[in-house]
């Protein structure tokens, strides 16, 4: 998801960057300040749904991580205001990393080279990532090399990214328009602004392609990112988790197909969004990675958008902290 990602995690391969240490967590409840960043063009969750989302996140964190989360009142912020707060240098850096799928810009060979290098630096076993992707990339061989895997994933992501470019919003325009609000790298750059939050919910669709941060679970969704955990200098724990509610709020035939036939009424949509968002809390508080081969784990990304199917496979007793290399605190190395 992350990260989940379902999302992705913010990571750079530059050796000059600093490593972010594991946060020192309190012995009691862990407090998270919460914002809801809203794009008025897109469907949003009601205050009742947002409360249900946080309640579900708290219950899932209690079951899977044994911690009590305490949430602040939700501060609503317009997306235009939030993106204006990104420092100009970080904004320029973010734009340099973008693969311009909107205008059909080139650079695919470079993209595949970058994907191979960065996939090789990730800790999850290649065989597990191949098995995770094969249902969506049947030509991908189980014995594929890292270069072959990276090439196949890049092709798959680019092919599927068009579905988000053409999807319509409620105002008749496209969900992804000329604004950069869909761009993953801009959301990473928000960590260098003055957002004093640990959890940022948004109704914005985050779907893009970058010369950086490859993620197999995002690629099979066409570059769609459910959640991101990234460095944030204003956060109590050194990182900020972003979670998009977009995929939970639409029951059009298109979205039902993307969810393998699942339809959600409003309360269930909020509950599923909260359960899935707990994945980002694992990244934020313990720097966990992705146990792709273990669907019992909340840190195993949702393969596509069938959130109910993913939740029903979870089993906290079968996936405790420390039970897998990816579930070991510090498994993911945050750099900034």
C-alpha positions as CSV (number, residue, x, y, z in Angstrom):
1,X,0.0,0.0,0.0
2,X,2.3,1.8,1.0
3,X,4.7,2.9,0.4
4,X,1.0,0.8,0.5
5,X,2.6,2.8,-0.5
6,X,-0.9,0.6,-1.0
7,X,1.6,2.5,-0.9
8,X,5.2,3.3,-1.1
9,X,8.0,4.3,1.3
10,X,10.1,7.3,0.7
11,X,13.6,6.1,-0.1
12,X,16.5,7.6,-2.1
13,X,19.5,5.7,-3.2
14,X,21.9,8.6,-2.5
15,X,24.5,7.5,0.0
16,X,24.9,11.1,1.3
17,X,21.4,11.1,2.7
18,X,20.8,10.5,6.4
19,X,19.2,7.4,7.9
20,X,16.1,8.0,9.9
21,X,16.2,6.2,13.2
22,X,13.3,4.2,14.7
23,X,11.1,6.6,16.7
24,X,11.1,6.4,20.5
25,X,7.5,5.5,21.2
26,X,5.6,6.4,24.4
27,X,4.6,3.6,26.8
28,X,0.9,4.7,26.8
29,X,-1.3,5.7,23.9
30,X,0.4,6.9,20.7
31,X,-1.0,10.2,19.6
32,X,-1.5,11.0,15.9
33,X,-2.4,14.5,14.6
34,X,-4.8,14.1,11.7
35,X,-5.6,16.3,8.6
36,X,-8.0,15.7,5.7
37,X,-6.6,17.2,2.5
38,X,-9.6,17.8,0.1
39,X,-9.8,18.2,-3.6
40,X,-13.3,19.6,-4.2
41,X,-13.5,18.0,-7.6
42,X,-13.5,14.5,-6.2
43,X,-15.8,12.5,-3.9
44,X,-15.1,12.8,-0.2
45,X,-15.9,11.0,3.0
46,X,-18.3,12.5,5.4
47,X,-17.4,13.3,9.0
48,X,-19.2,10.1,10.1
49,X,-17.2,8.1,7.7
50,X,-13.9,9.7,8.7
51,X,-14.7,8.9,12.4
52,X,-15.4,5.3,11.4
53,X,-12.1,5.1,9.5
54,X,-10.1,6.2,12.5
55,X,-12.0,3.8,14.8
56,X,-11.2,1.0,12.4
57,X,-7.6,2.0,12.2
58,X,-7.4,2.0,16.0
59,X,-8.9,-1.4,16.3
60,X,-6.7,-2.9,13.7
61,X,-3.5,-1.4,15.2
62,X,-4.6,-2.8,18.6
63,X,-5.0,-6.3,17.2
64,X,-1.9,-6.4,15.0
65,X,0.6,-4.2,16.8
66,X,-0.7,-4.3,20.4
67,X,-0.8,-0.5,20.7
68,X,-3.4,2.1,21.4
69,X,-3.7,4.9,18.9
70,X,-5.2,8.3,20.0
71,X,-6.3,10.6,17.2
72,X,-6.6,14.4,17.2
73,X,-9.6,16.2,15.8
74,X,-9.4,16.2,12.0
75,X,-8.2,19.4,10.4
76,X,-9.6,19.9,6.9
77,X,-7.3,21.6,4.4
78,X,-7.8,22.5,0.8
79,X,-5.3,20.7,-1.5
80,X,-4.3,23.9,-3.2
81,X,-3.1,25.4,0.0
82,X,-1.2,22.3,1.1
83,X,0.7,22.0,-2.2
84,X,1.7,25.7,-2.1
85,X,3.6,24.9,1.1
86,X,6.1,22.6,-0.6
87,X,9.5,24.4,-0.6
88,X,10.6,25.4,-4.1
89,X,13.8,23.3,-4.1
90,X,11.9,20.2,-3.1
91,X,9.2,20.9,-5.6
92,X,11.8,21.2,-8.4
93,X,13.4,17.9,-7.2
94,X,10.0,16.2,-7.2
95,X,9.2,17.3,-10.8
96,X,12.6,16.0,-12.0
97,X,11.6,12.5,-10.8
98,X,8.3,12.5,-12.7
99,X,7.9,10.3,-15.8
100,X,5.5,12.4,-17.9
101,X,2.8,9.9,-18.8
102,X,0.2,12.8,-19.3
103,X,1.9,14.0,-22.5
104,X,3.5,10.7,-23.4
105,X,7.1,11.8,-22.7
106,X,9.9,9.3,-23.3
107,X,12.6,7.8,-21.2
108,X,11.3,4.3,-20.8
109,X,14.7,2.7,-21.2
110,X,16.1,4.9,-18.4
111,X,13.0,4.1,-16.3
112,X,13.7,0.4,-16.5
113,X,17.3,0.8,-15.6
114,X,16.3,2.8,-12.5
115,X,13.6,0.3,-11.6
116,X,16.1,-2.6,-11.7
117,X,18.7,-0.8,-9.5
118,X,16.1,0.3,-6.9
119,X,14.2,-3.0,-6.8
120,X,17.6,-4.7,-6.2
121,X,18.1,-2.4,-3.2
122,X,14.8,-3.4,-1.6
123,X,14.8,-6.0,1.2
124,X,11.8,-8.2,0.1
125,X,12.8,-11.5,-1.7
126,X,12.6,-11.3,-5.5
127,X,10.7,-14.6,-5.6
128,X,8.0,-13.3,-3.4
129,X,7.6,-10.1,-5.5
130,X,7.4,-12.2,-8.7
131,X,4.7,-14.4,-7.2
132,X,2.8,-11.4,-6.1
133,X,2.9,-9.9,-9.6
134,X,2.4,-13.0,-11.8
135,X,-1.5,-13.0,-11.6
136,X,-1.4,-9.6,-13.3
137,X,1.7,-10.2,-15.5
138,X,1.3,-13.8,-16.8
139,X,4.4,-13.5,-19.1
140,X,6.6,-12.9,-16.1
141,X,8.6,-16.1,-15.4
142,X,9.2,-17.4,-11.9
143,X,12.9,-17.5,-12.7
144,X,13.1,-13.9,-14.0
145,X,16.2,-12.0,-13.3
146,X,16.0,-8.6,-11.5
147,X,16.4,-6.8,-14.8
148,X,13.6,-8.9,-16.4
149,X,11.4,-8.3,-13.4
150,X,12.0,-4.6,-13.4
151,X,11.3,-4.3,-17.2
152,X,8.0,-6.3,-16.9
153,X,6.8,-4.2,-13.9
154,X,7.6,-0.9,-15.7
155,X,5.7,-2.0,-18.8
156,X,2.8,-3.2,-16.7
157,X,2.6,0.1,-14.7
158,X,2.7,2.3,-17.8
159,X,0.1,0.2,-19.6
160,X,-2.3,0.4,-16.7
161,X,-1.7,4.0,-15.9
162,X,-4.0,5.1,-18.8
163,X,-7.0,3.9,-16.9
164,X,-6.6,6.7,-14.3
165,X,-5.8,9.3,-17.0
166,X,-9.1,8.7,-18.7
167,X,-11.4,8.3,-15.6
168,X,-14.0,11.0,-15.2
169,X,-14.7,13.1,-12.1
170,X,-18.1,14.3,-11.0
171,X,-17.6,17.7,-12.6
172,X,-17.3,16.1,-16.1
173,X,-13.5,16.6,-16.2
174,X,-11.0,13.8,-15.8
175,X,-10.0,12.6,-12.3
176,X,-6.4,13.4,-13.2
177,X,-6.2,16.9,-14.7
178,X,-3.4,19.4,-15.4
179,X,-2.7,19.9,-11.7
180,X,0.1,17.9,-10.2
181,X,-2.0,16.6,-7.2
182,X,-1.9,13.0,-8.5
183,X,1.9,13.0,-8.5
184,X,3.5,10.6,-6.0
185,X,6.7,12.6,-5.7
186,X,4.9,15.8,-4.8
187,X,3.2,14.0,-1.9
188,X,6.7,12.8,-0.7
189,X,7.8,16.5,-0.9
190,X,5.0,17.5,1.5
191,X,7.2,16.1,4.3
192,X,9.5,19.1,3.9
193,X,6.7,21.6,4.3
194,X,5.2,22.8,7.6
195,X,2.5,20.2,7.9
196,X,2.4,19.3,11.7
197,X,0.6,15.9,11.2
198,X,1.4,12.3,11.6
199,X,-1.6,11.1,9.5
200,X,-2.8,12.9,6.4
201,X,-6.0,11.5,4.9
202,X,-7.0,12.8,1.4
203,X,-9.7,12.2,-1.2
204,X,-7.2,12.8,-4.0
205,X,-6.3,10.0,-6.4
206,X,-2.5,9.5,-6.3
207,X,-1.5,7.7,-9.5
208,X,1.6,8.4,-11.4
209,X,5.0,7.0,-12.6
210,X,8.4,8.1,-11.4
211,X,12.1,7.6,-12.2
212,X,12.3,6.5,-8.6
213,X,10.5,4.5,-5.8
214,X,9.4,1.5,-7.8
215,X,6.7,-0.6,-6.1
216,X,5.3,-3.9,-7.4
217,X,2.0,-3.5,-5.6
218,X,1.5,0.1,-7.0
219,X,2.6,-1.0,-10.5
220,X,-0.1,-3.7,-10.8
221,X,-2.7,-1.0,-10.0
222,X,-1.3,1.2,-12.8
223,X,0.8,3.4,-10.5
224,X,-2.1,3.9,-8.1
225,X,-0.9,4.5,-4.5
226,X,-3.2,3.9,-1.6
227,X,-0.8,5.1,1.0
228,X,2.6,6.7,1.5
229,X,4.9,7.0,4.5
230,X,7.5,9.6,4.1
231,X,9.9,11.7,6.1
232,X,8.3,14.7,7.9
233,X,10.4,17.1,9.9
234,X,7.2,18.3,11.8
235,X,6.1,14.8,12.8
236,X,6.5,13.5,16.4
237,X,7.9,10.2,14.9
238,X,9.9,11.6,12.1
239,X,7.5,10.4,9.4
240,X,4.1,11.2,8.0
241,X,1.6,8.7,6.7
242,X,-0.7,9.7,3.8
243,X,-3.8,7.7,3.0
244,X,-6.2,8.2,0.1
245,X,-9.9,7.5,0.5
246,X,-10.6,7.8,-3.2
247,X,-10.8,4.1,-4.0
248,X,-13.3,3.5,-1.2
249,X,-15.9,6.1,-2.2
250,X,-17.1,5.0,-5.6
251,X,-19.5,2.1,-6.5
252,X,-19.5,2.7,-10.2
253,X,-19.3,-0.4,-12.4
254,X,-15.7,0.5,-13.2
255,X,-14.7,0.5,-9.5
256,X,-16.7,-2.6,-8.7
257,X,-14.8,-4.4,-11.5
258,X,-11.5,-3.2,-10.1
259,X,-12.5,-4.6,-6.7
260,X,-13.3,-8.0,-8.2
261,X,-17.1,-7.4,-7.7
262,X,-17.0,-5.9,-4.2
263,X,-19.5,-3.1,-3.5
264,X,-19.3,-1.1,-0.2
265,X,-21.9,0.9,1.6
266,X,-20.6,4.0,3.3
267,X,-19.9,2.6,6.8
268,X,-18.1,-0.5,5.4
269,X,-16.1,1.7,3.0
270,X,-14.8,3.7,6.0
271,X,-14.1,0.5,8.0
272,X,-12.1,-1.0,5.2
273,X,-10.2,2.2,4.6
274,X,-9.2,2.3,8.2
275,X,-8.1,-1.3,8.4
276,X,-6.0,-0.9,5.2
277,X,-4.6,2.4,6.4
278,X,-3.1,0.7,9.5
279,X,-0.5,-0.7,7.0
280,X,1.0,2.8,6.9
281,X,1.2,3.0,10.7
282,X,3.4,-0.1,10.6
283,X,5.8,1.7,8.3
284,X,5.7,4.9,10.4
285,X,6.1,3.6,13.9
286,X,8.3,0.5,13.3
287,X,9.7,1.0,9.8
288,X,8.3,-2.4,8.7
289,X,8.6,-3.7,5.2
290,X,6.3,-5.8,3.1
291,X,5.8,-9.6,3.8
292,X,4.4,-10.3,0.3
293,X,4.0,-14.0,0.8
294,X,2.0,-13.7,4.0
295,X,-1.6,-12.5,3.5
296,X,-2.3,-12.9,7.2
297,X,-0.1,-9.7,7.8
298,X,-1.6,-6.2,7.7
299,X,1.8,-5.2,6.2
300,X,1.1,-7.4,3.1
301,X,-0.2,-4.9,0.5
302,X,-3.6,-5.2,-1.0
303,X,-2.8,-6.6,-4.5
304,X,-5.5,-4.6,-6.4
305,X,-8.6,-3.0,-4.8
306,X,-10.5,-5.9,-3.2
307,X,-10.2,-4.6,0.3
308,X,-12.8,-6.9,1.9
309,X,-11.1,-10.0,0.5
310,X,-7.7,-8.6,1.8
311,X,-9.1,-7.9,5.3
312,X,-10.8,-11.3,5.6
313,X,-7.4,-13.0,5.1
314,X,-5.8,-11.0,8.0
315,X,-4.9,-12.9,11.1
316,X,-3.1,-11.0,13.9
317,X,-2.0,-14.1,15.8
318,X,-0.3,-15.5,12.7
319,X,1.7,-12.3,12.0
320,X,3.1,-10.7,15.1
321,X,5.9,-8.1,15.2
322,X,9.2,-9.8,14.7
323,X,7.6,-13.0,13.1
324,X,9.2,-12.3,9.7
325,X,12.2,-10.3,8.5
326,X,9.8,-7.8,6.9
327,X,7.9,-7.6,10.2
328,X,11.0,-6.8,12.2
329,X,11.3,-3.2,13.4
330,X,13.8,-1.4,11.3
331,X,13.4,-3.7,8.3
332,X,12.8,-0.7,6.0
333,X,15.6,1.9,5.9
334,X,14.2,5.4,5.7
335,X,16.6,8.0,4.1
336,X,16.0,11.7,3.8
